[in-house]
Amino acid sequence: MASSANQVYRDYITDGIPSSGNAKVKKAEVRALLSGYESIISAFTSNGGLIYSSLALLNADLTKAANSMAWVVGDATAANNGVYGKVGGIGVGSWTRRSDLPFSFIIGTDAGAGTPNALQVTTSLPVSGSALVILNVFEANTASPVTVSFNGGSALTIKSNSGNDIVSAGLAAGMLLFGYVSGSTFRLISDQVSSAIVAAAEAAAAAAAASAASINLPAIGSGNKGKGLTINAAETGYDQNLLSIVALTRTALKALTTSIDRPVYLAESGREGVFKLRAGSPPVTDTQEGIYVVSNTASFYWERVYGPTYPTVRAFGAALDGTTDDSNALKGAIAVLGIAIVPYTSTGFVADGVDINPSLGHILKAEVRTLWKLKAASTYAIKVLPASVAQNYAHIENFIFDGAAAANTAGAILINTSAGIVSGLRARRLIFRDCGFAYKEETHASNFVVDFAFEDCECFYTRGRQVFSNRSRGFFRWREFRINNGYNAPAGRPTVTWNSAYFGDMLGLEFFCFDVVGDVPGAPTNLPYQATAVGLIIDGVVGGRGSIYGNRVLIDSTCGPGIQMSNVFNVELDEVQAYSNLGPAIALTSVSKSNFGKMKVVGGKGVTNAAASAHGIAMTSCSFVILDGLEADNNTGAGCIMTGCSDCQVLGGYSINNSTYGYYDDTGSRNRRVGVTATGNTTASLFQNVASSATYSWTPNSGTPTASTIGVATV
């Protein structure tokens, strides 16, 4: 043979020298090489070599001596072709396959019998995995993958040298493929040289060159760091603009280089926002990283940029899912911003132990009224800390406090009077549900509250006394505040046995639409009388505390007494009503220099479990008190009773249908009733047991107008 296989299929024109250029396979050299192989086979045959066209013919010939060699070439089963050796003597034994046929190359022909994507190739020699196959391509493929079958055998997937399927148009008509059989694939020795690929590459290069030639790029100068290209307004070129940087988490934000000269957008869920790099340390410690995120590089931090509205507590890590404890998020917002804003969440949120300071103007508010859940171990939701008088205000707005999971001793707003004087609280649009208390002051011998205001609030599903004020010293306002115990008994909750609102040792108390609604005694529940279930208690100190103002105070349908007021003076209240309570309606003890207007006391006469001898209004040791327009009706005791009172007056109104007296005046002095009516009272219209007392221009049960009844008299 003139040339070896290495020479015919060499890589370079000059073998081993890449700079000489890639060598092209010449068909003449391939024919010469294969002709040499054929001559060797011919020599083998002429020298007595044994060749059979099938394994069956070989097995039928046992006439050969032991260790004779024979080839099977042309068997329809490719695996049967190979080199065999004789086992056993002449006429006996068998043939055993020793190896594959020793062909280096097999030439295959694709005459177009198949399809562009499923080649059918014929060879003069059987194809096996031990021989290289060279075949022509009849026509270009149109899809991927491409298969080839040899001599009608199984279809083999053609794979490139790198193991990939042949791409569409990856095979061109007339090109030669060089490979071998590997399992169910025909693996090419070198990847196909495709005119389609070359053409595509040339086209892409031309397009890139044309595109580059048309780009109008601005020059790069100082100050261009971090800028990118954007198409200009005329769409004729490009402008340079700063690119935005996005940090997916606070961890990524901390890790950013401090050479960044522009804001960074934090994309962490719930904490989204723009942050700007600052040198130094944050002005305050932000443990929840809502506003300040300290960089990993010393002496740098990132500060949130926000507009006229504050970030919500989500920026401080609040989940607001109704389960996760968000206390730290609220505390973090208060510590850094002085305000914690809670966005609406349909699930509510869980938090407790949040302290606010009126001196610092702290604000806790929800964007819309939102459910605030206490935990099982909670003692309070919010604590208001001591603050200097008239320095600033704390605000609490738009929450529904829910203490269902907490103990009965836990509640919503706790005033830290055990630590000092607390001043300046504004609370509005609050609902207290299932709370042991809505408002409570800690006990202290001398500390007090001043300048507090509650507006548009309601308590229901009560679990204890809702309002407890131990000591106030002025400007203590309650406007549109309702304690509603009416849901307790129908909802299967405990009967109210506690007083609903208590104000002790007070000064400067103001009421405007203050209601206590009981748990609805009478049919069908027929709840028992509870002497301790007082609707409203106002208790000064011995000697009196003064200044109670306002109008429209209503205590309705409690299981106990309505209003108990003692040791106070300078009371100016209009439209005070106690209606259908099981106990005494209103009791005034040691009240002086006060005026009550449009007072209505309707008792529980005829109501199941109503207390006996429960008076409409019972005054004890009072002086200079005027009841203007008193209406007393349907009480199990007297309509109005004065015991040990002096200089007290009832001006107008009526006392009717009471179980004992209409008016009763005993052991006092200079008390008067003027222009009153008594009718339908069981015992008598009037009992007057003091010589200096008098009743003028009045009408008793008989209906006969009476000019005056002076001194001791029973009418």
ZIPEDA-V284322 format. One record per residue. N is the residue number from 1. RES is the residue in one small letter. D_LAST is the distance of its C-alpha to the last C-alpha in Angstrom with 1 decimal. Layout:
BEGIN
N|RES|D_LAST / N|RES|D_LAST
END
This chain:
BEGIN
1|m|154.9 / 2|a|155.0 / 3|s|151.4 / 4|s|148.8 / 5|a|145.3 / 6|n|144.0 / 7|q|146.3 / 8|v|145.5 / 9|y|141.7 / 10|r|141.7 / 11|d|138.7 / 12|y|140.7 / 13|i|144.0 / 14|t|145.6 / 15|d|144.3 / 16|g|142.0 / 17|i|141.8 / 18|p|138.5 / 19|s|139.7 / 20|s|142.4 / 21|g|139.7 / 22|n|138.4 / 23|a|141.1 / 24|k|141.1 / 25|v|142.3 / 26|k|145.6 / 27|k|146.2 / 28|a|149.9 / 29|e|149.2 / 30|v|146.7 / 31|r|149.4 / 32|a|152.0 / 33|l|149.7 / 34|l|148.8 / 35|s|152.5 / 36|g|153.3 / 37|y|150.7 / 38|e|152.3 / 39|s|155.8 / 40|i|154.6 / 41|i|153.2 / 42|s|156.5 / 43|a|158.5 / 44|f|156.3 / 45|t|157.1 / 46|s|160.8 / 47|n|161.1 / 48|g|159.8 / 49|g|156.0 / 50|l|154.1 / 51|i|151.6 / 52|y|149.7 / 53|s|147.6 / 54|s|145.1 / 55|l|144.0 / 56|a|145.0 / 57|l|148.6 / 58|l|148.7 / 59|n|147.3 / 60|a|150.0 / 61|d|152.8 / 62|l|153.4 / 63|t|157.0 / 64|k|156.5 / 65|a|157.1 / 66|a|154.4 / 67|n|152.8 / 68|s|153.9 / 69|m|151.7 / 70|a|150.5 / 71|w|148.1 / 72|v|145.9 / 73|v|145.5 / 74|g|143.9 / 75|d|141.8 / 76|a|139.0 / 77|t|136.6 / 78|a|136.5 / 79|a|135.7 / 80|n|139.0 / 81|n|141.1 / 82|g|142.5 / 83|v|145.2 / 84|y|146.1 / 85|g|148.3 / 86|k|150.3 / 87|v|149.3 / 88|g|152.0 / 89|g|155.7 / 90|i|157.5 / 91|g|156.2 / 92|v|153.2 / 93|g|149.9 / 94|s|147.5 / 95|w|146.6 / 96|t|143.8 / 97|r|142.1 / 98|r|142.8 / 99|s|141.3 / 100|d|140.4 / 101|l|143.2 / 102|p|144.5 / 103|f|143.9 / 104|s|142.6 / 105|f|141.9 / 106|i|141.3 / 107|i|141.6 / 108|g|139.1 / 109|t|139.3 / 110|d|136.3 / 111|a|138.0 / 112|g|134.7 / 113|a|134.3 / 114|g|130.7 / 115|t|128.0 / 116|p|127.1 / 117|n|124.4 / 118|a|126.1 / 119|l|129.7 / 120|q|132.4 / 121|v|135.3 / 122|t|138.6 / 123|t|140.8 / 124|s|144.3 / 125|l|143.2 / 126|p|140.1 / 127|v|137.1 / 128|s|135.6 / 129|g|133.4 / 130|s|136.5 / 131|a|138.1 / 132|l|137.2 / 133|v|137.0 / 134|i|137.9 / 135|l|136.9 / 136|n|136.7 / 137|v|133.7 / 138|f|134.4 / 139|e|131.5 / 140|a|128.4 / 141|n|125.2 / 142|t|122.1 / 143|a|119.4 / 144|s|118.4 / 145|p|119.3 / 146|v|123.0 / 147|t|124.9 / 148|v|128.5 / 149|s|130.4 / 150|f|134.0 / 151|n|136.4 / 152|g|133.6 / 153|g|131.7 / 154|s|127.9 / 155|a|126.1 / 156|l|125.7 / 157|t|123.1 / 158|i|124.9 / 159|k|123.3 / 160|s|124.2 / 161|n|125.5 / 162|s|122.0 / 163|g|120.7 / 164|n|119.0 / 165|d|119.4 / 166|i|121.7 / 167|v|119.8 / 168|s|120.4 / 169|a|123.7 / 170|g|124.5 / 171|l|127.8 / 172|a|130.3 / 173|a|133.1 / 174|g|136.4 / 175|m|134.9 / 176|l|135.9 / 177|l|133.5 / 178|f|134.5 / 179|g|132.5 / 180|y|132.3 / 181|v|130.5 / 182|s|127.5 / 183|g|125.6 / 184|s|124.0 / 185|t|124.7 / 186|f|127.7 / 187|r|127.3 / 188|l|129.1 / 189|i|131.0 / 190|s|130.2 / 191|d|127.5 / 192|q|128.6 / 193|v|129.9 / 194|s|128.2 / 195|s|129.3 / 196|a|125.8 / 197|i|124.3 / 198|v|126.9 / 199|a|126.2 / 200|a|122.5 / 201|a|123.0 / 202|e|125.3 / 203|a|122.8 / 204|a|119.9 / 205|a|122.1 / 206|a|123.0 / 207|a|119.4 / 208|a|118.3 / 209|a|121.0 / 210|a|120.1 / 211|s|116.4 / 212|a|117.2 / 213|a|119.3 / 214|s|116.5 / 215|i|113.8 / 216|n|113.0 / 217|l|111.7 / 218|p|110.5 / 219|a|112.2 / 220|i|110.6 / 221|g|109.9 / 222|s|107.9 / 223|g|104.1 / 224|n|104.6 / 225|k|103.6 / 226|g|101.1 / 227|k|101.6 / 228|g|102.5 / 229|l|104.0 / 230|t|101.9 / 231|i|103.4 / 232|n|103.2 / 233|a|101.5 / 234|a|104.8 / 235|e|105.6 / 236|t|109.0 / 237|g|108.7 / 238|y|106.5 / 239|d|104.1 / 240|q|103.2 / 241|n|99.5 / 242|l|97.7 / 243|l|97.0 / 244|s|93.6 / 245|i|93.5 / 246|v|91.2 / 247|a|90.2 / 248|l|88.8 / 249|t|87.0 / 250|r|86.0 / 251|t|88.9 / 252|a|91.3 / 253|l|89.7 / 254|k|90.2 / 255|a|93.8 / 256|l|94.7 / 257|t|97.3 / 258|t|95.9 / 259|s|98.7 / 260|i|96.5 / 261|d|95.9 / 262|r|93.2 / 263|p|89.8 / 264|v|89.6 / 265|y|87.3 / 266|l|85.6 / 267|a|85.3 / 268|e|83.5 / 269|s|80.8 / 270|g|77.4 / 271|r|78.9 / 272|e|80.9 / 273|g|81.6 / 274|v|84.2 / 275|f|85.2 / 276|k|87.3 / 277|l|89.5 / 278|r|88.7 / 279|a|90.7 / 280|g|89.1 / 281|s|85.9 / 282|p|82.5 / 283|p|80.1 / 284|v|77.6 / 285|t|78.1 / 286|d|77.4 / 287|t|77.4 / 288|q|76.6 / 289|e|79.3 / 290|g|77.1 / 291|i|78.3 / 292|y|81.1 / 293|v|83.8 / 294|v|86.4 / 295|s|90.0 / 296|n|92.5 / 297|t|94.5 / 298|a|93.5 / 299|s|91.7 / 300|f|90.7 / 301|y|87.5 / 302|w|86.2 / 303|e|83.2 / 304|r|81.2 / 305|v|81.2 / 306|y|78.0 / 307|g|76.7 / 308|p|73.3 / 309|t|71.4 / 310|y|71.4 / 311|p|73.0 / 312|t|70.5 / 313|v|70.3 / 314|r|73.1 / 315|a|75.5 / 316|f|74.5 / 317|g|75.2 / 318|a|71.9 / 319|a|72.5 / 320|l|69.0 / 321|d|69.7 / 322|g|66.5 / 323|t|68.4 / 324|t|70.5 / 325|d|68.8 / 326|d|68.8 / 327|s|67.2 / 328|n|70.4 / 329|a|70.8 / 330|l|67.4 / 331|k|68.0 / 332|g|71.5 / 333|a|70.3 / 334|i|67.7 / 335|a|70.4 / 336|v|72.9 / 337|l|71.0 / 338|g|67.5 / 339|i|66.2 / 340|a|66.1 / 341|i|66.0 / 342|v|65.5 / 343|p|66.9 / 344|y|65.3 / 345|t|66.2 / 346|s|65.2 / 347|t|65.4 / 348|g|63.3 / 349|f|64.7 / 350|v|64.4 / 351|a|63.8 / 352|d|61.9 / 353|g|62.1 / 354|v|62.6 / 355|d|61.9 / 356|i|61.2 / 357|n|61.2 / 358|p|59.2 / 359|s|61.7 / 360|l|64.4 / 361|g|62.5 / 362|h|62.8 / 363|i|61.7 / 364|l|61.1 / 365|k|60.7 / 366|a|61.7 / 367|e|63.2 / 368|v|60.7 / 369|r|57.9 / 370|t|59.8 / 371|l|59.1 / 372|w|59.5 / 373|k|60.0 / 374|l|59.6 / 375|k|62.1 / 376|a|61.4 / 377|a|62.1 / 378|s|60.1 / 379|t|57.5 / 380|y|56.7 / 381|a|58.0 / 382|i|57.8 / 383|k|57.5 / 384|v|56.7 / 385|l|58.7 / 386|p|58.0 / 387|a|58.6 / 388|s|58.7 / 389|v|55.7 / 390|a|56.2 / 391|q|59.8 / 392|n|59.6 / 393|y|57.6 / 394|a|58.1 / 395|h|57.2 / 396|i|56.3 / 397|e|56.3 / 398|n|56.5 / 399|f|56.4 / 400|i|54.9 / 401|f|54.7 / 402|d|55.3 / 403|g|54.9 / 404|a|55.5 / 405|a|58.7 / 406|a|57.3 / 407|a|55.2 / 408|n|51.4 / 409|t|51.7 / 410|a|53.8 / 411|g|52.5 / 412|a|53.3 / 413|i|52.9 / 414|l|53.1 / 415|i|52.8 / 416|n|55.4 / 417|t|53.2 / 418|s|54.9 / 419|a|58.0 / 420|g|56.6 / 421|i|54.3 / 422|v|54.1 / 423|s|53.7 / 424|g|54.1 / 425|l|53.3 / 426|r|52.7 / 427|a|51.9 / 428|r|51.5 / 429|r|51.8 / 430|l|51.5 / 431|i|50.5 / 432|f|49.9 / 433|r|50.6 / 434|d|50.8 / 435|c|50.4 / 436|g|49.2 / 437|f|48.0 / 438|a|48.2 / 439|y|47.9 / 440|k|48.2 / 441|e|49.0 / 442|e|51.1 / 443|t|49.6 / 444|h|50.9 / 445|a|49.7 / 446|s|50.1 / 447|n|51.4 / 448|f|49.2 / 449|v|49.2 / 450|v|49.0 / 451|d|49.4 / 452|f|48.8 / 453|a|47.8 / 454|f|47.2 / 455|e|47.1 / 456|d|47.1 / 457|c|47.0 / 458|e|45.7 / 459|c|45.5 / 460|f|45.7 / 461|y|47.1 / 462|t|45.5 / 463|r|46.9 / 464|g|44.9 / 465|r|42.8 / 466|q|44.0 / 467|v|43.2 / 468|f|43.5 / 469|s|43.7 / 470|n|44.2 / 471|r|44.5 / 472|s|44.5 / 473|r|45.4 / 474|g|44.7 / 475|f|45.4 / 476|f|44.2 / 477|r|43.5 / 478|w|42.3 / 479|r|42.7 / 480|e|42.4 / 481|f|42.3 / 482|r|41.1 / 483|i|40.9 / 484|n|41.0 / 485|n|40.6 / 486|g|40.4 / 487|y|44.1 / 488|n|44.0 / 489|a|42.8 / 490|p|44.5 / 491|a|47.7 / 492|g|47.8 / 493|r|47.1 / 494|p|45.1 / 495|t|41.3 / 496|v|39.8 / 497|t|38.9 / 498|w|39.3 / 499|n|37.3 / 500|s|38.7 / 501|a|38.7 / 502|y|38.6 / 503|f|39.0 / 504|g|39.4 / 505|d|40.3 / 506|m|40.1 / 507|l|40.7 / 508|g|41.0 / 509|l|39.5 / 510|e|39.3 / 511|f|37.8 / 512|f|38.7 / 513|c|37.9 / 514|f|37.4 / 515|d|36.5 / 516|v|36.2 / 517|v|36.3 / 518|g|35.9 / 519|d|38.0 / 520|v|35.9 / 521|p|34.0 / 522|g|33.2 / 523|a|35.7 / 524|p|38.7 / 525|t|39.0 / 526|n|35.9 / 527|l|36.4 / 528|p|34.8 / 529|y|32.2 / 530|q|33.9 / 531|a|32.0 / 532|t|34.9 / 533|a|35.0 / 534|v|33.0 / 535|g|33.6 / 536|l|33.8 / 537|i|33.8 / 538|i|34.2 / 539|d|34.8 / 540|g|36.2 / 541|v|37.4 / 542|v|35.8 / 543|g|35.4 / 544|g|34.9 / 545|r|37.1 / 546|g|36.5 / 547|s|36.9 / 548|i|35.5 / 549|y|35.9 / 550|g|35.8 / 551|n|34.0 / 552|r|33.4 / 553|v|32.7 / 554|l|31.9 / 555|i|31.4 / 556|d|31.6 / 557|s|31.8 / 558|t|32.7 / 559|c|32.9 / 560|g|31.0 / 561|p|28.5 / 562|g|28.7 / 563|i|28.9 / 564|q|29.1 / 565|m|29.6 / 566|s|30.2 / 567|n|32.1 / 568|v|32.6 / 569|f|32.1 / 570|n|32.9 / 571|v|31.5 / 572|e|31.7 / 573|l|30.9 / 574|d|30.0 / 575|e|29.2 / 576|v|28.2 / 577|q|27.3 / 578|a|26.8 / 579|y|27.1 / 580|s|27.2 / 581|n|28.1 / 582|l|28.0 / 583|g|26.5 / 584|p|23.8 / 585|a|24.1 / 586|i|24.2 / 587|a|24.3 / 588|l|24.8 / 589|t|26.2 / 590|s|27.6 / 591|v|27.6 / 592|s|28.0 / 593|k|28.9 / 594|s|28.3 / 595|n|27.0 / 596|f|26.0 / 597|g|26.1 / 598|k|25.3 / 599|m|23.8 / 600|k|23.2 / 601|v|22.1 / 602|v|22.5 / 603|g|22.5 / 604|g|24.6 / 605|k|22.4 / 606|g|24.9 / 607|v|27.8 / 608|t|30.3 / 609|n|30.2 / 610|a|27.0 / 611|a|25.7 / 612|a|22.7 / 613|s|19.6 / 614|a|21.1 / 615|h|18.6 / 616|g|19.1 / 617|i|19.6 / 618|a|19.6 / 619|m|20.5 / 620|t|22.1 / 621|s|23.8 / 622|c|23.8 / 623|s|24.4 / 624|f|24.8 / 625|v|23.7 / 626|i|22.6 / 627|l|21.2 / 628|d|22.2 / 629|g|21.1 / 630|l|19.4 / 631|e|19.2 / 632|a|17.6 / 633|d|18.3 / 634|n|19.2 / 635|n|18.9 / 636|t|19.2 / 637|g|16.8 / 638|a|13.9 / 639|g|14.6 / 640|c|14.7 / 641|i|14.8 / 642|m|16.3 / 643|t|18.0 / 644|g|20.3 / 645|c|20.2 / 646|s|21.0 / 647|d|21.3 / 648|c|19.9 / 649|q|18.4 / 650|v|17.0 / 651|l|18.6 / 652|g|17.9 / 653|g|17.7 / 654|y|15.1 / 655|s|13.6 / 656|i|14.1 / 657|n|15.4 / 658|n|14.8 / 659|s|15.2 / 660|t|12.4 / 661|y|9.6 / 662|g|9.8 / 663|y|9.8 / 664|y|10.6 / 665|d|12.3 / 666|d|14.3 / 667|t|17.5 / 668|g|18.4 / 669|s|18.7 / 670|r|18.5 / 671|n|16.5 / 672|r|15.1 / 673|r|13.6 / 674|v|15.2 / 675|g|15.5 / 676|v|13.5 / 677|t|12.2 / 678|a|10.0 / 679|t|11.2 / 680|g|12.6 / 681|n|11.0 / 682|t|11.8 / 683|t|9.5 / 684|a|6.0 / 685|s|5.6 / 686|l|5.1 / 687|f|6.7 / 688|q|8.7 / 689|n|11.5 / 690|v|14.0 / 691|a|15.0 / 692|s|16.7 / 693|s|14.1 / 694|a|12.4 / 695|t|10.8 / 696|y|12.9 / 697|s|13.7 / 698|w|11.2 / 699|t|10.2 / 700|p|7.1 / 701|n|8.4 / 702|s|9.2 / 703|g|11.5 / 704|t|11.2 / 705|p|12.0 / 706|t|10.4 / 707|a|13.1 / 708|s|11.5 / 709|t|8.9 / 710|i|11.4 / 711|g|11.9 / 712|v|10.1 / 713|a|6.4 / 714|t|3.8 / 715|v|0.0
END
